[in-house]
Amino acid sequence: MLKIFGAAILAASLAACASSGAYSGSSGRTLVVSKEVWAFYQEYVGKISGVNKGIFVVGVSDGVAVTASAFYCPGTTCFADNYGKKAFDRCRSFGDDLECIRFASSADIVVNYKIEGQ
């Protein structure tokens, strides 16, 4: 019961994080993702599963995701930590010139995107 409650709290905290704004939805802009950020996302996805919830936040400059921050729960008892807040705080520490947006909740990408050069 505690494990399910913890996962529910984490999922709610991730959903409450800043949205993906102008890059989501059918009329949203397309975010260009640098190859380095995409490689980091692939590494992140390899670490999460159905029970290991997480968040992947990108730092955007002029419509390009140039940096990223990710946190995930390595188990099922991480409800005490707000991983979304940590990911956004880390992203904001990379520079005031970046717009930090949620790219994915767990492995579900929530923005319109294309990989740089493709």
C-alpha positions in Angstrom: 0.0 0.0 0.0 2.8 2.4 0.9 4.5 1.7 -2.4 1.4 2.5 -4.4 0.8 5.7 -2.4 4.4 6.8 -2.9 4.2 6.3 -6.7 0.9 8.2 -6.7 2.4 11.2 -4.8 5.4 11.2 -7.2 3.2 11.1 -10.3 1.1 14.0 -9.0 4.2 16.1 -8.2 5.6 15.5 -11.7 2.3 16.5 -13.3 2.3 19.7 -11.3 5.6 20.8 -12.7 5.8 23.5 -15.3 4.2 22.4 -18.6 5.8 22.2 -21.9 4.0 25.3 -23.0 4.4 26.4 -26.6 5.9 23.1 -27.7 2.9 20.8 -26.8 -0.4 20.1 -28.4 -1.4 19.9 -32.1 -0.8 23.6 -32.7 2.4 23.7 -30.7 5.8 24.6 -32.1 8.4 21.9 -32.8 11.3 21.8 -30.4 14.7 21.0 -32.0 16.6 18.6 -29.7 20.4 18.6 -29.9 22.1 15.3 -30.5 23.7 15.5 -27.1 20.4 16.1 -25.3 18.8 13.2 -27.2 21.7 10.9 -26.2 21.1 11.9 -22.6 17.4 11.2 -22.9 18.1 7.8 -24.3 20.4 7.1 -21.3 17.6 8.3 -18.9 15.0 6.1 -20.6 17.2 3.1 -20.1 17.1 3.7 -16.3 13.4 4.0 -15.8 10.6 1.4 -16.0 6.9 1.2 -15.2 7.6 1.5 -11.5 10.5 3.9 -11.7 8.8 7.2 -12.4 10.9 10.2 -13.5 11.0 13.6 -15.3 13.2 14.9 -18.0 13.6 18.7 -18.3 15.3 20.5 -21.1 16.9 23.9 -21.2 15.8 25.7 -24.4 17.6 28.5 -26.2 16.1 29.9 -29.4 13.9 26.9 -29.9 16.7 24.3 -29.4 17.0 22.0 -26.4 20.7 22.6 -25.6 20.9 21.0 -22.1 18.9 18.8 -19.9 18.3 17.6 -16.3 16.6 14.4 -15.3 15.6 12.7 -12.1 13.9 9.4 -11.5 13.0 7.2 -8.7 15.3 4.1 -8.6 12.6 2.2 -6.6 9.0 2.5 -5.4 9.5 4.5 -2.2 10.6 7.9 -3.4 7.4 9.8 -2.5 9.3 12.1 -0.1 11.3 13.8 -2.7 10.0 16.1 -5.4 12.0 15.1 -8.4 10.2 17.5 -10.7 11.3 20.5 -8.6 14.9 19.2 -8.4 15.0 18.7 -12.2 13.7 22.2 -12.8 16.0 23.8 -10.2 19.0 22.1 -11.8 18.0 23.2 -15.3 17.6 26.8 -14.1 21.1 26.7 -12.6 22.5 26.2 -16.1 21.7 29.8 -17.0 19.1 32.5 -16.8 19.0 32.6 -20.6 17.4 29.2 -20.8 13.7 28.4 -20.8 13.3 25.1 -18.8 10.4 22.9 -20.0 9.2 19.4 -19.2 10.3 17.2 -22.2 9.0 13.9 -20.7 7.2 12.5 -17.8 8.8 9.1 -17.2 9.3 7.9 -20.8 6.3 9.8 -22.2 7.5 12.7 -24.4 5.1 15.6 -24.0 6.3 18.0 -26.6 6.5 18.2 -30.4 10.1 17.6 -31.3 12.6 16.7 -33.9 16.3 15.7 -33.5 18.8 18.2 -34.8 19.9 17.4 -38.3 17.0 15.0 -39.0 
